[in-house]
């Protein structure tokens, strides 16, 4: 169980997941932000560093949950956290999909407008971003699959703001899976929305060209971190955790990242989560200079590069999304195609699917829901396939099979 506590209530035996609030900006975080509090000297050090509030993981360490937090903690933190409503009632993907589709499109229009304002020199509208983060988190808590499945719809002409939305979705889904309180999930989603905002202050021709960026252009792109920090630092409701995600999402465990070349001991869990979801979406999305890769290949890349990404978190990210994430079209051993509708945490290679197409004779068939984890089920997934390889319009397919 993860609970936010003021530093005054920290005791030896508690396990610190991350620092969520402190006096100074992100540059003051010079300590490892997760680990066991072994004695009071560590608490004194945290206080001396200006730490005000921490996220404690009571599934680790040997400290008991304080009595007053056992029912439910109510953290007093950022604007976006204070606006979080009670946990929504879980509903089916079919019930949530229509609303999620409308909201995803609405979020895209708002971010496109906001992005345009920033390129024109206007200030960032934090309220709009906060509302988007809140709606994403609410949807994820009702049904995590509805928003996630929409991340599979690709459009290279709207990559910038789709990437912001998708990263917020993945951050929220993953944080919920990891057991974070809804208020912290909200904060992580907001940080994900903000992480690449600085790109709006760079020459937009870099992002719209159909060829790979040059070394000089890459050097310019790296400035988006500082630009993003400048846009939001000091704004009401922006927390150290959000700033951490903005500043450190391109850092890597071995120190090969940018802008500061930080190594593992200086990288918090939120920064590590942001690095994973950022790379995953960037690899699977269509961009002007490249077509998106299949999710399984992006997951393999993250898994193979444990010197860059937190190996434990990558493993849990794969269990969270599944080997074939929702929205993926897979080919089965009976030459049929199916849409992945729901993952399987216990057995990621056996999700719930909807069979809909005969790949051998190239025609649609009567849809059929199948749970591959059923012990009587002999069908298996052979591979994921690209919708265009079978002239399948994924957006239309989702609406046909998921809208009530």
C-alpha positions in Angstrom: 0.0 0.0 0.0 1.3 3.4 -1.0 0.6 6.4 1.3 1.7 10.0 1.2 3.2 11.2 4.6 4.7 14.4 5.9 8.3 14.0 6.8 7.4 14.7 10.4 5.6 11.3 10.5 8.5 9.4 8.9 9.9 6.6 11.2 12.7 4.1 10.9 11.5 0.9 9.1 9.4 2.8 6.5 10.3 2.4 2.8 10.4 5.6 0.8 9.1 5.2 -2.7 9.8 8.8 -3.7 9.9 12.4 -2.6 6.7 14.2 -3.5 7.1 17.6 -2.0 10.1 19.8 -0.8 11.1 23.4 -0.3 13.2 23.9 -3.3 12.9 23.1 -7.0 14.0 19.9 -8.6 17.7 20.9 -8.7 17.9 20.5 -4.9 17.2 16.8 -5.1 20.6 15.4 -4.6 19.8 12.2 -2.7 18.5 8.8 -3.7 14.7 9.2 -3.5 13.8 5.6 -2.7 14.9 3.1 -0.1 14.6 1.9 3.5 14.8 4.4 6.3 17.2 2.5 8.5 17.6 5.0 11.3 16.9 8.6 12.4 20.0 10.0 10.7 18.4 9.4 7.4 15.3 11.3 8.5 17.5 14.2 9.6 19.2 14.2 6.2 15.8 14.3 4.4 14.7 17.2 6.6 18.0 19.1 5.9 17.4 18.6 2.1 14.1 20.4 2.5 11.9 17.4 2.0 8.4 18.0 3.2 6.4 15.0 2.0 7.1 11.5 0.8 5.4 8.5 -0.7 5.8 5.5 1.5 5.4 1.9 0.3 4.1 -0.2 3.3 4.4 -3.4 1.3 8.2 -3.0 1.9 10.1 -2.4 5.1 8.8 -3.4 8.5 6.8 -0.4 9.7 3.1 -0.6 10.3 0.6 1.7 8.6 -0.2 4.5 11.1 -3.8 4.1 12.4 -5.1 7.4 11.0 -4.1 6.3 7.4 -5.6 2.9 7.4 -9.1 3.9 6.1 -7.8 6.2 3.4 -5.2 9.0 3.4 -6.1 12.4 2.1 -2.9 14.1 1.0 -2.7 17.9 0.7 -0.6 18.5 -2.3 -1.0 20.0 -5.7 -4.1 21.6 -7.3 -4.5 18.5 -9.5 -4.4 16.2 -6.5 -6.9 18.2 -4.6 -9.4 18.0 -7.5 -9.3 14.2 -7.6 -12.8 12.9 -6.9 -13.6 9.7 -5.2 -12.5 6.6 -7.0 -14.9 5.9 -9.9 -16.8 2.7 -10.1 -15.2 0.2 -12.4 -17.2 -0.5 -15.6 -16.7 -2.6 -18.8 -14.6 -1.5 -21.7 -17.7 -1.3 -23.9 -19.4 1.0 -21.3 -16.3 3.3 -21.1 -15.2 3.3 -24.8 -17.7 5.8 -26.2 -16.8 8.4 -23.5 -13.1 7.7 -23.8 -13.2 8.2 -27.6 -15.0 11.5 -27.2 -12.6 12.7 -24.5 -9.5 11.6 -26.4 -10.5 13.6 -29.4 -11.4 16.6 -27.2 -8.0 16.4 -25.4 -6.3 16.4 -28.8 -8.1 19.5 -29.9 -7.3 21.3 -26.6 -3.6 20.3 -26.7 -3.3 21.3 -30.4 -4.7 24.7 -29.5 -2.4 25.0 -26.4 0.6 23.9 -28.4 -0.2 26.6 -31.0 -0.4 29.2 -28.3 3.0 28.3 -26.9 4.6 28.4 -30.4 3.1 31.9 -30.7 4.7 33.0 -27.4 1.7 32.8 -25.1 2.0 31.3 -21.6 1.0 27.8 -20.7 -2.6 27.2 -19.6 -2.1 24.9 -16.6 -5.8 24.7 -15.9 -6.5 23.1 -19.3 -3.7 20.5 -18.7 -5.0 19.8 -15.2 -8.5 19.1 -16.5 -7.1 16.8 -19.2 -5.1 14.8 -16.6 -8.1 14.6 -14.3 -10.3 13.2 -17.1 -7.7 10.7 -18.2 -7.2 9.4 -14.6 -10.9 9.1 -14.0 -11.3 7.1 -17.2 -8.4 4.8 -16.3 -9.9 4.1 -12.9 -13.3 3.3 -14.5 -11.7 1.0 -17.1 -7.9 1.1 -17.9 -8.4 -0.6 -21.2 -10.7 1.9 -22.9 -8.1 4.8 -23.0 -5.2 2.4 -23.6 -6.8 0.9 -26.7 -7.1 4.4 -28.2 -3.3 4.8 -28.1 -3.1 2.2 -30.9 -4.7 4.6 -33.3 -1.9 6.3 -35.2 -1.6 9.7 -37.0 1.9 11.0 -37.8 0.5 14.5 -38.5 -0.6 14.9 -34.8 2.2 13.1 -33.1 3.2 15.9 -30.7 -0.1 16.1 -28.8 -1.0 12.5 -29.3 2.3 11.6 -27.6 1.4 13.9 -24.7 -2.0 12.2 -24.2 -0.6 8.7 -24.7 2.2 9.2 -22.2 -0.4 10.5 -19.7 -2.5 7.4 -20.3 0.4 5.0 -19.9 1.7 6.7 -16.8 -1.8 6.6 -15.2 -2.4 3.0 -16.2 1.0 1.9 -14.9 0.8 3.9 -11.7 -2.6 2.4 -10.9 -1.2 -1.0 -11.6 1.7 -0.3 -9.2 -0.7 0.6 -6.5 -0.3 4.3 -6.2 -3.1 6.4 -4.6 -5.4 8.1 -7.1 -4.0 11.5 -6.1 -0.5 10.4 -7.0 -1.7 8.8 -10.2 -3.1 12.2 -11.1 0.2 13.8 -10.4 2.1 11.3 -12.5 -0.4 11.8 -15.4 0.1 15.5 -15.2 3.9 15.2 -15.2 3.6 13.0 -18.3 1.4 15.6 -20.1 4.0 18.2 -19.4 7.2 16.2 -20.1 7.6 17.3 -23.8 5.9 20.7 -23.6 9.2 22.5 -24.2 9.2 21.2 -27.8 6.6 23.9 -28.6 9.3 26.5 -28.1 11.6 24.9 -30.7 11.6 25.4 -34.6 8.6 23.2 -35.6 10.2 22.3 -38.9 12.4 19.9 -37.1 9.4 17.8 -36.1 7.5 18.0 -39.5 10.4 16.9 -41.8 10.0 13.4 -43.3 13.7 12.5 -42.7 15.7 11.8 -39.6 17.0 14.7 -37.7 20.6 15.9 -38.1 23.1 16.1 -35.3 22.6 19.9 -35.1 18.8 19.4 -35.0 19.2 16.8 -32.3 21.2 19.2 -30.2 18.4 21.7 -30.6 15.8 19.1 -29.6 17.6 18.4 -26.4 16.9 22.0 -25.4 13.2 21.1 -25.0 13.9 19.9 -21.4 15.1 23.4 -20.3 12.4 25.1 -22.3 9.7 22.9 -20.7 11.0 23.6 -17.2 11.0 27.3 -18.0 7.3 27.1 -19.1 5.9 25.6 -15.9 8.3 26.2 -13.0 6.7 28.4 -10.5 3.2 27.9 -11.9 0.5 27.1 -9.3 -0.1 23.4 -8.9 3.2 22.3 -10.4 4.9 19.9 -7.9 8.5 18.7 -7.6 7.4 15.3 -8.8 6.2 16.9 -12.1 9.3 18.9 -12.5 11.4 15.7 -11.9 9.6 14.0 -14.7 10.1 16.9 -17.1 13.8 17.4 -16.2 14.8 13.7 -16.0 12.8 11.7 -18.6 15.7 11.6 -21.0 18.2 10.5 -18.3 19.4 6.9 -18.3 20.6 4.6 -15.5 24.1 4.4 -16.9 24.6 8.2 -17.1 24.3 8.3 -20.9 21.2 10.4 -21.0 20.6 14.2 -21.0 20.6 17.0 -19.9 22.8 16.3 -16.9 24.0 12.7 -17.4 22.6 11.5 -14.1 23.2 7.9 -13.0 20.8 5.4 -11.4 21.3 6.6 -7.8 20.1 10.1 -8.7 17.0 9.0 -10.6 13.7 8.8 -8.8 11.0 6.2 -9.5 8.7 8.8 -11.3 11.6 9.7 -13.6 12.2 6.1 -14.3 8.5 5.5 -15.1 8.4 8.5 -17.4 11.5 7.3 -19.3 9.8 3.9 -19.9 6.4 5.2 -21.1 8.1 8.0 -23.2 10.2 5.5 -25.1 7.5 3.0 -25.4 5.0 5.4 -27.0 7.7 7.1 -29.2 8.7 3.7 -30.6 5.1 2.5 -31.3 3.7 5.7 -32.7 3.8 6.8 -36.4 6.0 9.9 -36.8 6.8 12.0 -39.9 10.2 10.2 -40.4 9.2 6.6 -39.4 6.3 4.2 -39.0 5.6 3.0 -35.5 6.9 -0.4 -34.5 4.8 -3.2 -32.9 4.4 -3.0 -29.1 6.1 -6.3 -28.6 9.3 -5.0 -30.2 9.2 -1.9 -28.1 8.8 -4.0 -25.0 11.7 -6.2 -26.1 13.9 -3.1 -26.6 13.1 -1.9 -23.1 13.8 -5.3 -21.6 17.1 -5.7 -23.5 18.5 -2.4 -22.2 18.6 -2.8 -18.5 21.6 -0.5 -18.4 19.3 2.3 -19.5 15.9 1.5 -18.0 14.9 0.1 -14.6 14.7 -3.6 -15.2 12.2 -4.3 -12.4 9.9 -1.5 -13.6 10.1 -2.7 -17.2 9.1 -6.2 -16.1 6.1 -4.8 -14.3 5.3 -2.6 -17.2 5.1 -5.6 -19.4 2.9 -7.4 -16.9 0.7 -4.3 -16.8 0.2 -3.9 -20.5 0.7 -7.5 -21.5 3.0 -8.9 -24.2 0.3 -8.0 -26.7 -1.3 -4.8 -25.3 -5.0 -4.0 -25.7 -5.7 -2.8 -29.2 -3.2 -5.0 -30.8 -4.3 -7.2 -33.6 -2.9 -10.7 -33.4 -2.8 -13.8 -35.6 -3.9 -17.1 -34.1 -3.0 -20.7 -34.7 -6.3 -21.2 -36.6 -5.4 -18.5 -39.2 -7.8 -16.0 -37.7 -7.1 -12.5 -36.6 -8.3 -11.1 -33.2 -8.3 -7.9 -31.3 -6.8 -7.9 -27.9 -9.4 -6.5 -25.4 -8.0 -7.2 -22.0 -4.6 -8.3 -20.7 -3.8 -11.1 -18.3 -1.5 -10.1 -15.4 -0.9 -13.8 -14.4 -0.2 -14.9 -17.9 0.6 -12.0 -20.2 0.7 -14.2 -23.4 -2.9 -15.3 -22.9 -5.2 -12.2 -23.0 -8.9 -11.9 -23.7 -9.5 -11.3 -27.4 -12.2 -10.8 -29.9 -11.9 -13.0 -33.0 -13.1 -11.1 -36.2 -11.2 -12.0 -39.4 -10.2 -15.0 -41.5 -6.6 -14.2 -42.5 -6.4 -17.2 -44.9 -9.4 -16.2 -47.0 -9.3 -12.4 -46.3 -12.8 -11.8 -45.0 -14.5 -10.8 -41.8 -16.2 -13.5 -39.7 -18.8 -13.4 -36.9 -17.1 -11.8 -33.9 -16.4 -14.1 -31.0 -15.0 -13.3 -27.6 -12.3 -15.7 -26.4 -10.4 -16.0 -23.1 -7.0 -17.6 -24.1 -6.3 -18.4 -20.5 -9.3 -20.8 -20.3 -7.8 -24.2 -19.7 -10.1 -25.7 -22.4 -8.8 -23.2 -25.0 -6.3 -24.6 -27.5 -5.9 -21.5 -29.6 -2.6 -19.6 -29.2 -1.2 -16.3 -30.5 1.3 -16.7 -33.3 2.3 -13.0 -33.7 1.0 -9.5 -33.7 0.2 -8.0 -37.2 -0.2 -4.5 -38.6 -3.8 -3.5 -39.4 -2.7 -2.1 -42.8 -1.3 -5.5 -43.9 -4.9 -6.7 -44.1 -6.4 -3.4 -45.1 -8.0 -3.0 -41.7 -9.0 0.4 -40.5 -8.3 0.1 -36.7 -10.4 3.1 -35.8 -13.4 1.8 -37.6 -12.8 -1.7 -36.2 -12.8 -0.4 -32.6 -16.0 1.5 -33.1 -17.7 -1.5 -34.7 -16.9 -3.8 -31.9 -16.8 -1.6 -28.8 -19.5 1.0 -29.2 -22.8 -0.1 -27.7 
